[in-house]
């Protein structure tokens, strides 16, 4: 078993694409940055977005029907 601090140190070096998840609800826009976004399939085009249920954005996303995922460029 790898010691916890070694695991944390390794995970800090793990790079991931940063995405902005946003939703419009009741005429207001809300969003957050996330690295927990991945493709699921090409047919049909599907993404998996992991949002903490205790996060402020979750209640706005839950049941909204549509939301936006923007992938940020490195620059």
Secondary structure, DSSP 8 states (H G I E B T S, - for coil): ---HHHHHHHHHT-----EEEEEEETTEEEEEEES-EEEEETTTTEEEE---TTSTTHHHHTT-S--EEEE----
